[in-house]
Amino acid sequence: MNTPPIPTRHRALAVGYGLICHLSFFAGVAAMVYGLHEGLQSGFGPFRGVAAVVANSLLVLQFPLLHSLLLSKRGRPWLARMAPGALGRSLATTNFATFASLQLLVVFLLWSPSGTVWFEPEGALRYVMQGLYACSWLLVIKTMGDAGLGTQMGYLGWWAVARGRQPAYPAFPQAKSFTVCRQPIYFAFALTLWTGPRWTPDHLAVAALWTGYCVFGPVLKERRYLQRYGEAFRSYQAQVPFFPGLRPRAEERVA
């Protein structure tokens, strides 16, 4: 069955969505890289004391909560509504990447710094810790590439529409870093949270809360994969550990 051609205006609109997506992506990632490196002391939030704790708590919690909601069955229609009706489904991955990037940007730009620095390395130790931090981000890039940059960076949707096609979504990844563990992106993301060189109360709070999300968030993701891929994903679960160092269990089930 032939699908109707995509109008030129829709292709141009998709390119616009793509431009916004990628500008947001690089701004959000840059803000996070710098913010974690500085121990979250670079934010422009105006609050102090209890008000800062409340404001910062809302900032740090909105990312995992909304991130998970938009990936859920209930939240996916919201992604589709972020683009005109005919383009909603096709630009869902683009809209998700845009929204997630803006979430990160908001956290690190609007964070109200405590002004307290517990530890900041000097001399050779500083270079070692900065090297570990850089390596953790290189691992993020590597694992995102293994998962498919088109999906992770959001260009799968808009680029397909711009070429007059419907997006072709890949199956769940099983190669490269996904042979070491099932959730390498979450694992790499967690490493970025703990390798930043400057340690402050702000840094510890974000690292602890978001590491929790890196551990428990993928459980919901694997539940969706089980519903979508069935025995194929169950077999993958039985062969590959959740995180490096953990043993896969043939009887593993996602609650």
N, C-alpha and C positions, 0 to 999 in steps of 0.2 A: 504494500500500500504506500503510495507516494505521499509525502508530506508537502503541504503548501510551501512555496518559497517564502523566506523571511524578508519582509519589506526593508528597503534601504534605511528608512528612518529608525527601524528597530536595531539595525546593525550599528548605526551611528550612536544610538543611545547606549548600546552595549559597550562601545569603546569608551564612552564617558564614564560609565560605571566602573570599567576596568581602570581608568586613570585614577579615579577617586580611591579605588581599592588599593592600588599599589602605592600611591602617595601615603595613604593611611597606614599601610603595612610597614613601610620603611620608617615612618615617623614613630609609630608605636614601638617597633623593635629598637630603634635608636634610643628612645626615651628609657626603655627598660634596661638596655645594656649600660647606659650611662648612670641611670638611677641606682641600679644594684652595685655598680662599681663604687659609687660614692656613698653607699650605705643609706640611700634614700634621704640624703641631706640636701638634695638639689631641687626639691619641689617648691612650688610657689604658693602652697596653701597658707592661708593667713591665721589659722587657729593655733592656740596654745593650750596646754593643760588638758582638762577633761574634754573640752570642745574638740581638741585635736584628736584625742583618742576616739571619740565618737565619729568624727568625720573620716578619719583614716580607716576605721573599722568598716564603715560603709563602702569606702573605696576598695578595700582589699577583698571584701566579701562579694561585691557585685560581679567580679570577674568569674569565679567558678560557678556561681549560682545562675547567672544569665547565660554563660557559656554552655552549661549542661542543659538548660531549658531550651535553648535554640536548637540543640542537637536532638532533642526528644521528639516523639511523635506529636506532642501537643504544640511544641514550639516551631516546628518546621514550616507550618503555614504562615507564620509571621515573617519568616525570611522571604517567602514568595511574595508577600504583600509589599515588600520594600521596593519592588519594581512593578511597572505596568503589567496588567493581567496576563498578556500574551508572553511576557518575558519572565514572569515570576519564578517558575520552576527552573528555567534554563540558567538564571542568574543567582540561584540559591547559594552555590558555593562562593561566588563572588561577594554576595551580600554578607555571608557569614564571616569571611576573611576581613571584610571592611569593618564589621561591627566588633569583632574580636580585637582588631588592631586599635580601634578607637577606645575600647575598654582599657587596654594597656596604656594608651596615651593619657587618658584621664587619670589613671592611678598615679603615674609618675610625675605628671605635671601639677596635679592638684594636691599632692601629698603635703601635709603640714609637718616639716621636720622637727624632731625633738631637740636637735642641737647637741645631743649627747653622743660622744664617740667613745666606745669601750676599747677598741683596738684598731690600730692602723700600722701595718708592717713597714719596716724601714730596711734600707740596704738590700742585700741579696734576697732576703725573705720576701720583700715586696715584689721583686721580679718573678720569683717562683710562684707566688699567689696570682699575680697577673697572668702568668703563663697558663696556670690551671684554669683560670677564668676564661681566657681566650679559647683554650682547648674545649671547654664545655660548650661554648657557643659554636665552635666548629662541628662538634658532635650533633648539636641541634640541626645545623644545616645539612649534615650528612644524613641524618635519620629522616628529615623532611624530604630530602631528595629520594631516599629509598621508598618513602610512602607515596611519592608522586607530587612534584612541586605544583603541578596544575591544580590539584585539589587544595594543597596546603596554602598556597599563595593566592588562590582565588581566580586564576586566569583560565581554568578549564571552562568555566561557564561563558564568560564574556568573549573569549577568543573563538569559541565554537560559533556563537551567534554572529560575531563580526564576519565570519567566513560563510555565513548562510547555512549553518548546520545546527543540529541538536547536540548537546553535550553527550559524550560517551563516557560513562562513569566506570572506572576500573573496579575489579574485584578487590577484596581485602588483600593487602600486601603480605607476602610470605618469603620474600627473597632478601638477601644481603643482611642488614642489621636485624631484620625481622626473623632471621633464623637463630639469633642469639637470644632474643626475648620478644614477647608479643607486643610490648608497649615501649619501644625504644625512644619515641619522641617524648613521652612523659618522663622517662628515666633521664634523658638528656636535659630536659627542661628543669627537673629537680636539681641536677648538678649545677646549673647556672645560679640557682638560688643559694647554694652553700659555698661557692668558690669565690664570690666577690671579696676583694681584699679588705675593705673597711667594714668593721662590725659595730653596729649601733642597735639600740632597742628596736628601731624601725625595721632594720634589716632582719633581725631575728623574728619579729612578728610576721613579716611577709613570708620569709622562708618557711617557717613552721606551718602557717595556714595553707600556703600554696603547695607545699610538699604533701600535706594531707590530701589535697585535691588530686595531686599526681598519683597518689596511691588508690584512692577510692573512686575518682572520676572514671577511670578506665573500666571499672566494674560495670557501670551503666553502658559504656560503649560496647563491651563484650556481650552484654545482654541483647543489644540491638543487632549485633553481628550474628548471634545465635538465631534470632528470629529471621534474619534475612538470608543467611547462608546455611543454616541447619547443620547437618552432619559434617559438611566440609570444614566448617569452623571448629566444630567439636573435636574433629580429628587433629586439627592444628593445635588446639589447646592441649591435647594429650601428648604432643611431641615437643612443644616449645614452652619454656617457662614464662611466667608473667613478667618478671624482672630478672636480670642476670643474677646467677647464683641460687635462684630458687629452682626446685625440682618440679617439672610438669607432672601432673597426676592424671592418669587415664580416666579416673572417675570424676575429674573436676567438673563442677557445675557452677554457673553464675547465678547467684541468688536473685 
